[in-house]
Amino acid sequence: MLEFVSTPAEGLPPLDMAAYAYLLGPEVAAVIYVPAVTVQEVDIDGSLVENDVLLKQARRIGWVPTDDFAGWAEPSPGWSATLSGNSFTVRQPDNLFWYDGSLPASAQWRDTARALGRVFHFTATHGDAPRVIEQIGSAQALAIVTPYAEPTG
């Protein structure tokens, strides 16, 4: 189904994205992002130029394939993640939001993120959150690590 038509210079319209808090290990507080749609770029003749524009943009701003552990083992410069109640914001180095919405997280997830001072973020092209987790191990997902904070006061 065709959702919209655009040219790359016009940028992307706001896309719905769901975020899920997961503990992927005793010291891995993760957030899995699942876009509502996959945006493909096609040429004027209808040929596929880019299979997933969102992932292309993510790579441009610092996300790396999950098999490049050295590329995402430490927090990426300029990124930040803040959780206040269930309101979660992730800012990119250009100060734009990667995500600004709800993230219901368990007390254990919050304790882990707080203790480590970082959050691991993952996204991929297709599927729900469990499918994205499968894609992490097969290098079909992208990852980034951010510092983590909770507002005081």
C-alpha positions as CSV (number, residue, x, y, z in Angstrom):
1,M,0.0,0.0,0.0
2,L,1.4,3.4,-0.9
3,E,1.4,5.7,2.1
4,F,2.7,8.9,0.5
5,V,4.8,10.2,-2.3
6,S,7.8,12.5,-1.7
7,T,11.2,13.3,-3.0
8,P,14.2,12.9,-0.7
9,A,14.9,16.6,-0.7
10,E,11.5,17.1,0.9
11,G,12.4,14.9,3.9
12,L,10.2,12.4,5.6
13,P,6.8,13.2,7.1
14,P,6.5,12.5,10.9
15,L,6.4,8.7,11.3
16,D,4.7,6.8,14.1
17,M,7.2,4.7,16.0
18,A,6.6,2.5,19.0
19,A,9.2,2.0,21.7
20,Y,9.5,-1.0,24.0
21,A,11.7,-1.3,27.1
22,Y,13.5,-4.7,27.3
23,L,16.1,-6.2,29.6
24,L,18.3,-8.1,27.2
25,G,20.6,-9.2,30.0
26,P,21.4,-8.3,33.6
27,E,23.3,-5.2,32.4
28,V,21.5,-4.4,29.2
29,A,18.6,-2.0,29.5
30,A,17.4,-1.8,25.9
31,V,14.8,0.1,23.9
32,I,13.4,-1.6,20.8
33,Y,11.9,0.8,18.2
34,V,9.3,-0.5,15.7
35,P,8.3,2.0,12.9
36,A,4.6,1.8,11.9
37,V,5.6,1.7,8.2
38,T,8.6,1.1,6.1
39,V,9.4,4.0,3.8
40,Q,11.0,3.0,0.5
41,E,12.6,5.4,-2.0
42,V,11.8,4.7,-5.7
43,D,13.1,6.4,-8.8
44,I,10.9,8.2,-11.2
45,D,10.9,5.0,-13.3
46,G,9.6,3.0,-10.4
47,S,12.9,1.2,-9.6
48,L,13.9,0.8,-6.0
49,V,16.5,3.2,-4.8
50,E,16.5,2.6,-1.0
51,N,14.7,-0.3,0.7
52,D,14.3,1.6,4.0
53,V,14.8,5.3,4.2
54,L,14.4,5.5,8.0
55,L,17.3,3.0,8.4
56,K,19.4,4.9,5.9
57,Q,18.8,8.1,7.9
58,A,19.6,6.2,11.2
59,R,23.0,5.1,9.7
60,R,23.7,8.7,8.6
61,I,23.3,10.0,12.2
62,G,25.4,7.3,13.9
63,W,23.5,4.0,14.2
64,V,25.6,1.0,13.3
65,P,24.8,-2.6,12.3
66,T,24.5,-4.9,15.3
67,D,27.5,-7.0,14.2
68,D,29.7,-3.9,14.6
69,F,29.9,-4.2,18.4
70,A,32.8,-1.8,18.7
71,G,30.7,0.8,16.9
72,W,28.0,0.7,19.6
73,A,29.7,-0.6,22.7
74,E,30.0,2.9,24.2
75,P,27.6,5.9,24.2
76,S,27.6,7.8,21.0
77,P,28.7,11.5,21.3
78,G,25.9,14.0,21.3
79,W,23.0,11.5,22.0
80,S,20.9,11.5,25.1
81,A,18.0,9.6,26.6
82,T,15.8,10.8,29.4
83,L,12.9,9.0,31.1
84,S,10.5,11.0,33.3
85,G,7.6,8.8,34.5
86,N,6.6,7.1,31.2
87,S,7.7,10.0,29.0
88,F,10.8,9.1,27.1
89,T,12.9,11.4,24.9
90,V,15.9,10.5,22.8
91,R,17.8,13.4,21.3
92,Q,20.2,13.1,18.3
93,P,23.5,15.1,18.1
94,D,21.6,17.8,16.0
95,N,19.3,18.2,19.0
96,L,16.3,16.8,17.1
97,F,14.3,14.1,18.6
98,W,14.8,10.5,17.6
99,Y,11.9,9.6,19.8
100,D,9.6,11.6,22.0
101,G,6.8,9.5,23.5
102,S,5.7,6.9,25.9
103,L,8.0,4.1,27.3
104,P,6.4,2.1,30.0
105,A,9.4,0.6,31.8
106,S,9.6,-1.8,34.8
107,A,11.4,-0.8,38.0
108,Q,14.1,-3.4,37.2
109,W,14.6,-1.8,33.7
110,R,14.9,1.6,35.3
111,D,17.3,0.4,38.0
112,T,19.5,-1.2,35.4
113,A,19.6,1.9,33.2
114,R,20.2,4.1,36.1
115,A,23.0,1.9,37.5
116,L,24.8,1.7,34.1
117,G,24.0,5.3,33.1
118,R,23.3,4.1,29.6
119,V,20.6,2.6,27.4
120,F,21.1,0.4,24.3
121,H,18.7,1.2,21.4
122,F,17.8,-1.1,18.5
123,T,15.7,-0.8,15.4
124,A,15.2,-2.8,12.2
125,T,13.1,-2.7,9.0
126,H,10.4,-5.3,9.6
127,G,8.4,-6.8,12.3
128,D,7.3,-6.4,15.9
129,A,9.7,-6.0,18.9
130,P,10.4,-9.8,19.2
131,R,11.3,-9.9,15.5
132,V,13.6,-6.9,15.9
133,I,15.3,-8.8,18.8
134,E,15.8,-11.8,16.5
135,Q,17.3,-9.4,13.9
136,I,19.9,-8.1,16.4
137,G,21.7,-11.4,16.4
138,S,21.7,-11.7,12.6
139,A,23.1,-8.2,12.0
140,Q,19.8,-7.1,10.3
141,A,19.2,-4.5,13.0
142,L,20.9,-1.2,13.9
143,A,22.1,-0.1,17.3
144,I,23.2,2.9,19.2
145,V,24.0,3.5,22.9
146,T,23.1,6.7,24.7
147,P,23.8,8.1,28.1
148,Y,20.7,7.7,30.4
149,A,19.2,10.2,32.8
150,E,16.1,10.7,34.9
151,P,15.2,14.2,35.9
152,T,15.7,15.1,39.6
153,G,13.3,17.0,41.7
